[in-house]
Amino acid sequence: MGVFAGYVSARLYKTMRGQLWWNCTLYTAFLYPGLCFVTFLLFDAMLFVYGSTGAVPLASLSSLLALWFGVSVPLVFLGAFLGYKQEPLAFPVITSSIPRAIPTPQPWYLSLAFTVVVGGILPFGACFVELFFILSSMWMDQYYYVFGFTGLVFVILVVTCCEVSIVLCYFQLCSENYHWWWRSFLTSGSTAFYVFLYSCLYFSRLEADKWLTYVLYFGYMALISIGFLVLTGSCLLESKRMLKFCLRWIPILSMVHSNNLCVYQGRLKCALCVVYIKVLIP
C-alpha cells in the first residue's frame, strides 16, 4: 500500500502546485504510521510495567520497526517518485484566480457545523451493524468469518460517502459558496465521530474494572477513528473517477437503447456534467 499512498499524495500535491514535495512524501510515510507506532509503543510499555503477558517482546518491536523503515518507507518514496513523474490532474474548465464575494447570509442548513454533523449519519448507518461484530471480534475474542459481507459493506460505505459529499457540496455551491475543499472532507469524514461514539457505547459490554483497560480501549479506538476519518474523508476524490466513468459510458448506452431512453440518458448526462463542474472544480 505504500506505493499507492506515495503515488496518490505526490500526484495530488503536484496538481495543487505544491513546491515542498519532500515534506509531502515524509508526511505520507511517517505521519499516520508514526502516530500508530508511538501509540502502540506507549501502550506496550504500560502493559510491560503492569506485568501483563500481553506485552509485545522487544524483538517483535524491532522486527516491526525494520519492516516499517525497510519496506513501507521505501515503497512510499517509490510511489512518490512515480507520481511526480506524471502530469498533474487536468481540470476541464478554467477558473478565475480572483475570488469573488460570497453572498451573506447563507442558509442555516448549509453551515459547516450542520453539514458535518448530518453528513456522517448516513454512512454510519450503512456500516454500524457490521461494526458491532467487528468490535466483538476485537475485544471479546469472538470468531469473525463473514469477510465477504464485510467487503460488500465497505463498498456501500464508500459509495454512500461519495454521494453524501457530492450532494452537500452541490447545495453549497448553488449558494455561491466555493470554499468546499475541507468541508467536503469533513462531511463524510464525520462518520469517524459516530464510530468513536458507538465504541463508547459498546464499552459498557466489556465490564472493565481496571484503569489500563480504559486506556487501551479508548486509545486504540481513537486511533482507529482517526484512520477512519482519513478513509471516509478522502472518498470525494474517488467520486471524481465515478463521474468520469459515468460520463464516458452514457453516450455508448444511448446508442444501444431506444429513443425514449436516449432522452433520459441525455438528461442524466447533463445533470452529471453540472455536478462535475460545480463540485469537483474549485
LUMZAFI-99397 format. One record per residue (C-alpha): chain; residue number from 1; x negated, y, z; residue in one letter. Coordinates in steps of 0.5 Angstrom, whole numbers, plus 500, padded with zeros to 3 digits. Layout:
BEGIN
<pt A; NUM; <X; Y; Z>; a> ...
! end
This chain:
BEGIN
<pt A; 1; <500; 500; 500>; m> <pt A; 2; <494; 505; 501>; g> <pt A; 3; <493; 505; 493>; v> <pt A; 4; <501; 507; 492>; f> <pt A; 5; <500; 512; 498>; a> <pt A; 6; <494; 516; 496>; g> <pt A; 7; <496; 516; 488>; y> <pt A; 8; <503; 519; 490>; v> <pt A; 9; <500; 524; 495>; s> <pt A; 10; <495; 526; 490>; a> <pt A; 11; <499; 527; 484>; r> <pt A; 12; <505; 531; 488>; l> <pt A; 13; <499; 535; 491>; y> <pt A; 14; <497; 537; 484>; k> <pt A; 15; <504; 538; 482>; t> <pt A; 16; <504; 543; 488>; m> <pt A; 17; <498; 547; 485>; r> <pt A; 18; <494; 545; 492>; g> <pt A; 19; <487; 546; 492>; q> <pt A; 20; <485; 543; 498>; l> <pt A; 21; <485; 536; 495>; w> <pt A; 22; <480; 533; 500>; w> <pt A; 23; <484; 535; 506>; n> <pt A; 24; <491; 532; 503>; c> <pt A; 25; <487; 525; 502>; t> <pt A; 26; <484; 525; 509>; l> <pt A; 27; <491; 526; 512>; y> <pt A; 28; <494; 521; 508>; t> <pt A; 29; <489; 516; 510>; a> <pt A; 30; <489; 518; 517>; f> <pt A; 31; <495; 522; 520>; l> <pt A; 32; <500; 517; 521>; y> <pt A; 33; <496; 511; 521>; p> <pt A; 34; <491; 514; 526>; g> <pt A; 35; <497; 516; 531>; l> <pt A; 36; <500; 509; 531>; c> <pt A; 37; <493; 506; 532>; f> <pt A; 38; <492; 511; 538>; v> <pt A; 39; <498; 510; 541>; t> <pt A; 40; <497; 502; 541>; f> <pt A; 41; <490; 503; 544>; l> <pt A; 42; <493; 507; 549>; l> <pt A; 43; <499; 502; 551>; f> <pt A; 44; <494; 497; 550>; d> <pt A; 45; <489; 500; 556>; a> <pt A; 46; <496; 501; 560>; m> <pt A; 47; <497; 493; 559>; l> <pt A; 48; <490; 492; 561>; f> <pt A; 49; <490; 496; 567>; v> <pt A; 50; <496; 493; 569>; y> <pt A; 51; <493; 486; 569>; g> <pt A; 52; <498; 484; 563>; s> <pt A; 53; <497; 478; 559>; t> <pt A; 54; <500; 482; 553>; g> <pt A; 55; <494; 486; 553>; a> <pt A; 56; <490; 485; 546>; v> <pt A; 57; <483; 483; 546>; p> <pt A; 58; <477; 488; 544>; l> <pt A; 59; <475; 483; 539>; a> <pt A; 60; <482; 483; 536>; s> <pt A; 61; <482; 491; 536>; l> <pt A; 62; <475; 491; 533>; s> <pt A; 63; <478; 487; 527>; s> <pt A; 64; <484; 491; 526>; l> <pt A; 65; <479; 498; 526>; l> <pt A; 66; <475; 494; 521>; a> <pt A; 67; <481; 493; 517>; l> <pt A; 68; <483; 500; 517>; w> <pt A; 69; <477; 503; 515>; f> <pt A; 70; <474; 497; 511>; g> <pt A; 71; <481; 496; 507>; v> <pt A; 72; <486; 501; 508>; s> <pt A; 73; <482; 508; 507>; v> <pt A; 74; <478; 506; 501>; p> <pt A; 75; <485; 504; 498>; l> <pt A; 76; <488; 511; 499>; v> <pt A; 77; <482; 514; 496>; f> <pt A; 78; <482; 510; 490>; l> <pt A; 79; <489; 511; 489>; g> <pt A; 80; <488; 519; 490>; a> <pt A; 81; <482; 518; 485>; f> <pt A; 82; <487; 515; 480>; l> <pt A; 83; <493; 520; 482>; g> <pt A; 84; <488; 527; 481>; y> <pt A; 85; <486; 524; 474>; k> <pt A; 86; <494; 524; 472>; q> <pt A; 87; <497; 530; 469>; e> <pt A; 88; <502; 534; 474>; p> <pt A; 89; <509; 532; 474>; l> <pt A; 90; <512; 537; 469>; a> <pt A; 91; <519; 541; 470>; f> <pt A; 92; <524; 541; 465>; p> <pt A; 93; <525; 548; 466>; v> <pt A; 94; <521; 555; 467>; i> <pt A; 95; <523; 558; 474>; t> <pt A; 96; <521; 565; 475>; s> <pt A; 97; <516; 567; 480>; s> <pt A; 98; <519; 573; 483>; i> <pt A; 99; <524; 570; 489>; p> <pt A; 100; <531; 573; 489>; r> <pt A; 101; <535; 575; 495>; a> <pt A; 102; <539; 570; 498>; i> <pt A; 103; <547; 572; 499>; p> <pt A; 104; <549; 573; 506>; t> <pt A; 105; <553; 571; 510>; p> <pt A; 106; <552; 563; 508>; q> <pt A; 107; <558; 559; 509>; p> <pt A; 108; <557; 556; 516>; w> <pt A; 109; <557; 548; 514>; y> <pt A; 110; <551; 550; 510>; l> <pt A; 111; <547; 552; 516>; s> <pt A; 112; <541; 548; 517>; l> <pt A; 113; <543; 545; 524>; a> <pt A; 114; <550; 543; 521>; f> <pt A; 115; <547; 539; 515>; t> <pt A; 116; <541; 536; 518>; v> <pt A; 117; <546; 533; 524>; v> <pt A; 118; <551; 531; 519>; v> <pt A; 119; <546; 528; 513>; g> <pt A; 120; <544; 523; 518>; g> <pt A; 121; <550; 520; 520>; i> <pt A; 122; <552; 516; 513>; l> <pt A; 123; <545; 513; 512>; p> <pt A; 124; <545; 511; 519>; f> <pt A; 125; <552; 508; 518>; g> <pt A; 126; <549; 503; 513>; a> <pt A; 127; <544; 500; 517>; c> <pt A; 128; <546; 500; 524>; f> <pt A; 129; <549; 493; 524>; v> <pt A; 130; <542; 490; 522>; e> <pt A; 131; <538; 495; 527>; l> <pt A; 132; <542; 491; 532>; f> <pt A; 133; <539; 484; 530>; f> <pt A; 134; <532; 487; 529>; i> <pt A; 135; <532; 490; 536>; l> <pt A; 136; <534; 484; 539>; s> <pt A; 137; <528; 480; 535>; s> <pt A; 138; <523; 485; 537>; m> <pt A; 139; <525; 486; 544>; w> <pt A; 140; <529; 480; 546>; m> <pt A; 141; <525; 474; 543>; d> <pt A; 142; <531; 472; 538>; q> <pt A; 143; <529; 469; 532>; y> <pt A; 144; <531; 473; 525>; y> <pt A; 145; <531; 470; 519>; y> <pt A; 146; <536; 474; 514>; v> <pt A; 147; <531; 477; 511>; f> <pt A; 148; <534; 477; 504>; g> <pt A; 149; <540; 481; 507>; f> <pt A; 150; <535; 486; 510>; t> <pt A; 151; <533; 487; 503>; g> <pt A; 152; <540; 489; 501>; l> <pt A; 153; <541; 494; 507>; v> <pt A; 154; <534; 497; 505>; f> <pt A; 155; <536; 498; 498>; v> <pt A; 156; <543; 501; 501>; i> <pt A; 157; <540; 506; 506>; l> <pt A; 158; <535; 509; 500>; v> <pt A; 159; <541; 510; 495>; v> <pt A; 160; <545; 513; 501>; t> <pt A; 161; <539; 518; 503>; c> <pt A; 162; <538; 520; 496>; c> <pt A; 163; <546; 521; 495>; e> <pt A; 164; <547; 525; 501>; v> <pt A; 165; <541; 529; 500>; s> <pt A; 166; <543; 531; 493>; i> <pt A; 167; <550; 533; 494>; v> <pt A; 168; <548; 537; 500>; l> <pt A; 169; <542; 541; 496>; c> <pt A; 170; <547; 542; 491>; y> <pt A; 171; <552; 545; 495>; f> <pt A; 172; <546; 549; 498>; q> <pt A; 173; <544; 551; 491>; l> <pt A; 174; <551; 553; 489>; c> <pt A; 175; <551; 558; 495>; s> <pt A; 176; <545; 561; 491>; e> <pt A; 177; <540; 559; 497>; n> <pt A; 178; <534; 556; 494>; y> <pt A; 179; <530; 554; 500>; h> <pt A; 180; <531; 547; 499>; w> <pt A; 181; <525; 543; 500>; w> <pt A; 182; <524; 542; 507>; w> <pt A; 183; <532; 542; 508>; r> <pt A; 184; <532; 536; 503>; s> <pt A; 185; <527; 532; 507>; f> <pt A; 186; <530; 533; 514>; l> <pt A; 187; <537; 532; 511>; t> <pt A; 188; <536; 525; 510>; s> <pt A; 189; <530; 524; 515>; g> <pt A; 190; <535; 526; 521>; s> <pt A; 191; <537; 518; 520>; t> <pt A; 192; <531; 517; 525>; a> <pt A; 193; <534; 521; 530>; f> <pt A; 194; <540; 517; 530>; y> <pt A; 195; <536; 511; 530>; v> <pt A; 196; <532; 513; 536>; f> <pt A; 197; <539; 515; 540>; l> <pt A; 198; <541; 508; 538>; y> <pt A; 199; <535; 505; 541>; s> <pt A; 200; <536; 509; 547>; c> <pt A; 201; <543; 506; 548>; l> <pt A; 202; <540; 499; 546>; y> <pt A; 203; <535; 499; 552>; f> <pt A; 204; <541; 498; 557>; s> <pt A; 205; <541; 491; 555>; r> <pt A; 206; <534; 490; 557>; l> <pt A; 207; <535; 490; 564>; e> <pt A; 208; <528; 493; 565>; a> <pt A; 209; <525; 494; 573>; d> <pt A; 210; <518; 497; 571>; k> <pt A; 211; <516; 503; 569>; w> <pt A; 212; <511; 500; 564>; l> <pt A; 213; <517; 497; 560>; t> <pt A; 214; <520; 504; 560>; y> <pt A; 215; <513; 507; 557>; v> <pt A; 216; <512; 501; 552>; l> <pt A; 217; <519; 501; 549>; y> <pt A; 218; <520; 509; 548>; f> <pt A; 219; <513; 510; 546>; g> <pt A; 220; <514; 504; 540>; y> <pt A; 221; <521; 506; 539>; m> <pt A; 222; <519; 514; 538>; a> <pt A; 223; <513; 511; 533>; l> <pt A; 224; <518; 507; 529>; i> <pt A; 225; <523; 513; 529>; s> <pt A; 226; <517; 518; 526>; i> <pt A; 227; <516; 513; 521>; g> <pt A; 228; <523; 512; 519>; f> <pt A; 229; <523; 520; 519>; l> <pt A; 230; <518; 520; 513>; v> <pt A; 231; <521; 514; 510>; l> <pt A; 232; <528; 517; 509>; t> <pt A; 233; <526; 524; 508>; g> <pt A; 234; <522; 522; 502>; s> <pt A; 235; <528; 519; 498>; c> <pt A; 236; <530; 525; 495>; l> <pt A; 237; <523; 524; 490>; l> <pt A; 238; <526; 517; 488>; e> <pt A; 239; <533; 520; 487>; s> <pt A; 240; <529; 524; 481>; k> <pt A; 241; <527; 518; 478>; r> <pt A; 242; <534; 515; 479>; m> <pt A; 243; <537; 521; 475>; l> <pt A; 244; <532; 521; 469>; k> <pt A; 245; <534; 513; 469>; f> <pt A; 246; <541; 515; 468>; c> <pt A; 247; <540; 521; 463>; l> <pt A; 248; <535; 516; 459>; r> <pt A; 249; <541; 510; 458>; w> <pt A; 250; <547; 514; 458>; i> <pt A; 251; <546; 516; 450>; p> <pt A; 252; <545; 509; 449>; i> <pt A; 253; <551; 507; 453>; l> <pt A; 254; <555; 512; 449>; s> <pt A; 255; <553; 509; 442>; m> <pt A; 256; <556; 502; 444>; v> <pt A; 257; <562; 503; 448>; h> <pt A; 258; <569; 506; 445>; s> <pt A; 259; <570; 514; 443>; n> <pt A; 260; <574; 515; 450>; n> <pt A; 261; <568; 512; 454>; l> <pt A; 262; <564; 516; 450>; c> <pt A; 263; <567; 523; 452>; v> <pt A; 264; <567; 520; 460>; y> <pt A; 265; <559; 519; 458>; q> <pt A; 266; <558; 526; 456>; g> <pt A; 267; <561; 529; 462>; r> <pt A; 268; <557; 525; 466>; l> <pt A; 269; <551; 527; 463>; k> <pt A; 270; <553; 534; 463>; c> <pt A; 271; <554; 533; 471>; a> <pt A; 272; <547; 529; 472>; l> <pt A; 273; <544; 535; 468>; c> <pt A; 274; <547; 540; 472>; v> <pt A; 275; <545; 536; 479>; v> <pt A; 276; <538; 535; 476>; y> <pt A; 277; <536; 542; 474>; i> <pt A; 278; <539; 545; 481>; k> <pt A; 279; <537; 540; 486>; v> <pt A; 280; <530; 538; 483>; l> <pt A; 281; <527; 544; 481>; i> <pt A; 282; <525; 549; 486>; p> 
! end
